[in-house]
Amino acid sequence: MPRTYGRVVVLARARTVTSVLLVFVVLIIGSGAAALAATPSWQPPPVDMTALPGDGPPGPPAGTTYAQKTACIASRTNGIALPDEPAAQAMLNIRTAQEFATGAGVKVAVIDTGVNPHPFLRNRLQGGGDYVVPSANGTSDCDGHGTLTAGIVAANTAGADLGFTGVAPNATIIAIRQTSTLFSGTTNGQDSGQTAGTPGTLASAIVHAVNLGANVITTSVDTCLLTADAVTGMNTPGSPEKALQAAIHYAVEHNVVVVNSAGNVSSQPEGQPAQTGGCSSVQQNSDPDPNSVKEIEIPAVYSNDLLSVASVSPYTGAVSSFSVWGPWVNIAAPGEGITSIDPGQGGTGLANLFASPGGNSQPGPIQGTSFAAPYVAGVVASVRSRFPSLSARQVMDRIEATAQHPSGAGGRNNQVGYGIIDPVAALTAVIPGENGVPAVGDTPIPAQVPLAAVKDWAPMRVALIGTVSAIALLLGTLFVVRSVRRRNPPVD
């Protein structure tokens, strides 16, 4: 039996050691997996500034020319008045924000489809160049998109008895046409079938805008790529994705804030033939795991150096159904309930419906993350006007810090980033580390903790000794009584 018992003990101990080793191995493997997961697969590589494009005269890519295939958008407002304040503007309390700043002295470059002259832009519209028609200067917009964007940023409706106003009505707009769906490209004599605009020309346009003296750049152009394709492009030397990343970094390092839309689900990739390719059949990035991103929006993914803007509904505050989610989203603004200046050539009023130029499309609501971005750009312009000493990165931090934060780790999530922008808070909040305000840090608080009172144990000792003595005396008495009884048994 002892030997058998000994074997049982040895076997049990062996099994215990084996179990402990297995648990240890599992923990090591789990830690390794966690370390690998710490670098998400979508993460852009470090910036390669050797990929930065030069700043030459604006124009199409080398060897490419663009020809207009569809007539430009025309005004269709028919004199209809829109006197009410639009829902998107009301949600952000823009009128109150304008009591603190209106963007005076700030230049906002709108890199888009160009900007048509409009009475509400007055003499604050400057041509910055044209990457579609080299002989133009950017103040021609066949698509209408860039004009709508510029109106949200800087339309000045003072004296017009209208509820609508641009966010920063005293800012200057630099118009740069970089893209258009109404122009088709010919490369080396062959019809490419691609519309005007590429990530490469967007990179060149950003560099050009910085060198023109822009303080803020807003772009509402996104290239939607499947994750594998995007990661390949971002890591391929000489790729347009690398050039775009370098251009955005160039901007922020030259004290320019870049604002870009987060992208729309099923949106057409820039420069691709209409209705083909890209993410039209890809589902939303709804998996909270950052390694499960199905699609990547470029340049929104470069959010370390820009503000990537999601869209929310001004009626419910919920993220818009079309807004692309992603761990790169920085901030949100209303991209529905939009009113802006009439985008048609020769327009003089306002518009809250938009019909895509060409074909027989019917007017529909103006919506998209590309119309949320100019709201943020306008607020950025006002912040730069009110706090001119802040750097571009400090302005970006202020926008994020004063937003209406959602629930989520660190006050952000993948749908709206750090939350819905709050223009009034962005213009009034006191931020540690800015404008002479001490930075956040640990403040030593002197405190004297009194010495612990020394307890007098004497009474307890006396009580304890007395109790023990009494018990001992009782036990002794019982022992004596029992012994006497045994020696003197009772007589019958």
N, C-alpha and C positions, 0 to 999 in steps of 0.2 A: 504493500500500500504506500509506504513512503516514496518508493521510486516512482510509482505511477503518479502520485500527487506531484512529485518533483517535475515529471515530464509535462504534466498539465500546466504547471506554473511556467515552465520554460516556453511551451508553445504559446500560451496566452501572452507572455511578454513579447515573443517574436511577432505575433500578430499585431500587438499594440504598436511596436516600433515601425512595422511595415505601414500601418495605417497613418501614423504620424508622418512618415516619409512621403506617402502619397498625397496627403493634404498639403505638405510643404511644396511638392512639385506642382500641384494644381495652383497654389498661390503664386508661384513664380511664373507659370504660364499666363495666369490671369493678369499679373502685373505687366508682363511683356505686351500682352494684347492691349492693355489700357494705354501703355506708352505709345504703341503704334497708332491707336485711335486718337492720340493727342494731336496728331498732325493730319487734319482732314484731307481727303483726296482732292477736294476742290480748291484747296489753298493755292493762290498764285505763288510763283517762285519769287525770289528776291528781284528787285528792280535792276534791270541791265541798262544803264544810261548810255551805253554805246549804241543802243537801238534807237535813240532819240532822233527823229527826223529833223532835217534842216528847215529853216524858214525861208522859202522862196516865194515867188509870185503865186498866188492861189490859182489852182486849175485842176483838171482831172488827173488821174494817174498817168504816168508816162506811157505813151503809145495808145491812149484811150481818148476818144471823143464822144460827146453825148449829143443826141439829137432829140428834140421834143416830139413826142408821139401823140400827146393829148392836149387839148386846149386848157388854158389856165382857168382856175376857179373864178367864178364871177359872183358879184354880190347878189344875194337872193333874199335880203331882208324886206324888200318892198316897203320900206319906210315904217315898218312895225316898231313901235317903241317898247323898250324893256325897262321901265322905271324902277322896278323893285330890286332890292338887294339880293344877289344870288345866294343860294344856300351855302355854297362852299365858302364864300366870303364871310357870311354871317357866323359860320361855325368857328372861324379863326378870330373873330372880333377885330377885323382889320381897321375899322374906323377908329377904334380906341388906340390901337397900336400906332396909328399915324399921328397921335398927339405927342409922341416921343421922337419919331424920326420918319422921314419920307424918302430916304435914299439920296438926298442931295449930295452932289460931289462924287457919286459912285458910278462907275461904268460897268454895265452888265453885258457881256457878250452872249448873244443868242445864236448858238451854232445849230442850225436847223435847216429848214427849206427856204430860208430867206425871210425878209420882213417887208410887207408892203407899207408904203407911207399911209398915215392915217391922222386925222385931225387930233385925236387924243394922244398921239405921240409927239405932235408939234415938231419943234426943231431939235428934239432930243434923240433923233434917229440918225445914226452914222453908218455909212457903208464900211464894211470891214473886209470884203473880198468874196469871191465866188468860185467854188471848186467844181461847179457844174458848167457854167458859162464864163470862161475866163475874162471876157470883155465887160462883164457886169461887175457890180460892186457889192452884191448881197441884198440890196433894197428892192428886190423883185421876188415875189413869192407866188409861184403858180399853184402850189399845193394848198396853201392857206394855213398849214400847221404852225409854221414859225411865227406868223402874224398873231394867231391866237395866243401863242406862248408869250410873245412880247407884250401883248395887252394885259395879260394876267400880272406880269412883272411890273409894268411901268405906265399903264394908261392913266392919263390925268383927265378926269371928267369934271374938274372944278367949274362951277357955273352952268353945268348942263342939266342940273336938277335930276340926276340919276343916282340910283342906289349903288350901282357898280362903280368900282374904282380899282386901279392897279394897286398892288401891294406897296410899291415904292414909286409913287407918281412923280417924283423929281429926279429919279435916276436916269442916266443916259443909256440908250440901247446901241450896242455895236452889232449890226446885222451881218452874219456870215452864212452864205448858202453853201451847205456841204452835201445835201442829199435831196432827192426828188424822185417820186414814183412816176412822174410824167415824162421823164427822159430815159432813153435807152442807150446803152453803150455799144460802141464799136471799137474793138481792140485789134490793132494790126490789120485793119480792113475787113474783119469778120464781125458780124452782128453777134454780140455776146448774150443778148437777151436779158442782161442785168440792168436794173435801174441805177440811177446815179447815187454814188456814195459808197464808201468802203471804210473799214476800220483804219486803213492806212491814211486816207484823206481826213478822217476825223482826228487822227493823231496830229497831222500837219496843221489842221485848223485850230486845235487847242494851243499849239506852240505859237501860231500866228496871233491868236487872240491875246496871249500873255504879252507878246512883244508889242502889241498895239496899246497896251496899258490897261487892259481890263482888270477890274478888281474881283469880279465874279464871272464865272462861266456857267451857263446852263445848257445842257445837251439833253435832248429827249430822243436819242437814237440808240437803239440796242441791237446787238447781234445775238440772237438766241441760238445756242449750240448745245447739242447733246453733250453730257459731261465728258465722255471720253474724247470727243473731238476738241472740246474747249481746253482740256488739260493738255492735249497734244500741242495745240496751237500756242498756249501760254508758255510751253517749255521748249519750243522749237526756235533756235537762233535765227534771227532775220525775219521772223513772222510779223504780220501786222499787229497781232495781239501784244507782242513784246514792245513794238513801237508805241502803241496806245498806252500801255502801262507806263512807259518812260515819259511820255508827254504829260500824263496826269501828274506824275511825280514832279516833273519840271514845273508845272503850274503851282502846286502847293509849296514847293521850295522857293518859288518866286513870289510868295505871299498872295496867291490867287486861290479862291475857294471854287472848286468844281462841284456842280450839282448835276446829278444824272438820275433819270427815271429808273426804277427797279425792273421795268419790263412788264409786258402783258402776256398772259398765257395765250398760246396759239398765235402770237404775233409773227408777222412775216420777217425773216431775217433780212437785215440790211443788204442791199445789193443783189438779192436773189430774185429770180423770175417770180412774178406774182403767183400766189396760191401754191407754191411748191416749197419743199425742203423744210429744214429747221425743226421747230418744236411744235408744229401744228397738231401732232398726234401724241405728244408727250403729256403725261399727267402732271398735276401740281406737285411741287416739292413739299409734300405733306408729312414726310417722315422726319421726326425730330432728330434723328441721327444725322449729323453733318456729313457722314460718309455715304449717305443714301440720297444724294442730290441727283435728280434725274436730268435737269437742264441747268445751264449756266448762262447768265446774261452778262455780256461784255459790252461796255466797260463797268457795269454796276459791281462786278465781282472785285474790282480794285478799290474796295471801300475803305481801306486804310488811308487812302489819299483823297477821297471824295465823299460826298454825301449821297448815298443811294436812297431814293425816295419811293416808298410804297404808296398805294392809294387806299383811302378809306371813304366810306359813305358819310356825307354831311348830315344825313337823316338819322342814322343809327350809330355812327361811330365805329362800325365794324369794318374790317378789312374788305376791300372790294373783291368780288368774285374773280375778276380778271387779273388782279395784282399778283405777280410772281413772288413766292416766298423764297427765303434763303437766308443762311447765316450771315450774308453780307449786307442785309438791309440795315440802314442806319436810322431812318426817320420816316414819318408818314405825314401826308397832307391829303385834303379832299381832292379826289380825282373824278368826282361826279357832281352834279348840280352846278355845272360850270356856265358862266357867261363871260364873254370877252369881246374885244372889238371885232367888227365885221371883217372877216379874213379875205373877202373878195377884193380884187383889184378895183380901186375907185370907191371902196366902201367908206362910209362916214359914220355909221351907227354902231349898234351892238348885235351880237348873235348868241343864241343859246342852243342852236341846232347846227349840225354840220353834215354836208353831203360830200362824199369823196368825189373829187373831180373826175370827169370821164364817165362814160356809160350812163345808166339810168338809175343810179343809186338814189334812194330817198333820204331826205334829211333825218338825222337821228340825234340823240343827245350827245353833247360834247363830253367825252369821258375817256379816261385812260391814265396810267401812271405818268405819261408825258405831259399831262395837265396838272398833276400834283407837284411835279418838279418845279415849275415856275413859281408856285406859291412859296416854296422853300427858298428859291433863288431871290425872290423879292424880300423875304424876311432877312436873308443874309445881307442883302444890299442895305437895308435899314440898319442892321446891327453894325455894319462897317461904317455907315455914316455917323451913327451915334457914338461908337467906340473906335475911332480911327487908329488908335495905338495897338489894338489887338492884332495878333498875327492870324494868318489863315487858319492854322490849327487851333488857336484859341477860339476863334469864331465857331469853328465846327464843334468844338467841345461845349461851347455855350449853348448852341442849338440843341445838342443832345441832352445836356444836363437840365435844361429848362423845359423839356418836352413832358407831355403827360404820359408817364411811364406805364406800361402794361405790367401785368403779373408775369413773373418769370425770373430766372436767375439773373442777378445784376440789373434788374429793371428793364429787361428787353426780351423780345422773342423774335422768331424768324418771320413773322407776318408783318409787323410794323416797326421792327427795330427797337429804338429807345422810346417809341411812342409818337403820338400826334404832336406836331410842332405847336408851340404856344408863343405867338408873336409878342404879346404883351410881356410875358415873363422873360422872353429872350432880350427884350429891350430895357427891362427894369430890374432884373434879379441881381443880387450881389453875389458874385462868384469868387470863392477863395482863390488867391493867386493872381487876380486881375486888378488893375487900376489901384494898386497900393493896398489892396485887401490882403492880409496875411494868408499865406497858404495853409492848407489843412495840415495839422501835425499834432503830435502828442504834447499836451500841456501838463507839466509836472504840478501836482497839487500837494503842497506841504501838509503833512498830517503827523500828529504825535499820538501814538496809540498808548494808553496807560498800561502800566505793568499789571500783570495778572495778580489778583489778591492772593496772599499766602494763607491758606486755610489752616485753622488750628485743629489738628487731629487728636488732641489730648482727650477731649470728652468721648470721642468715638473709641479710642483705645481703652479707656476705663470701662465703657459699656461693654466692649467686646471681651475684655478680660473677665469682667464680672459674669457675663453670659457663659463663657467657656468654663469658668470655675463652678458655676451653679450646675451646669450639665455634668461636669466631672464628679461633683459631690453626689448628684442624684444617681449617676451610674454606680458610684462606689457603694452607696447605700443599698441599692437594689442587689448588688453582688453579694454584700454581707448577709442580707436577709435571706437570699436564696441558699447561701452556703449553710446557714444555721438550720434551715428547714431540712436540708439533706442529712445533716448530722443527727438531727432529732426528729426522726419520723413520727408521725402521730400514732398513739396507742389505741387499739380497738377496745 
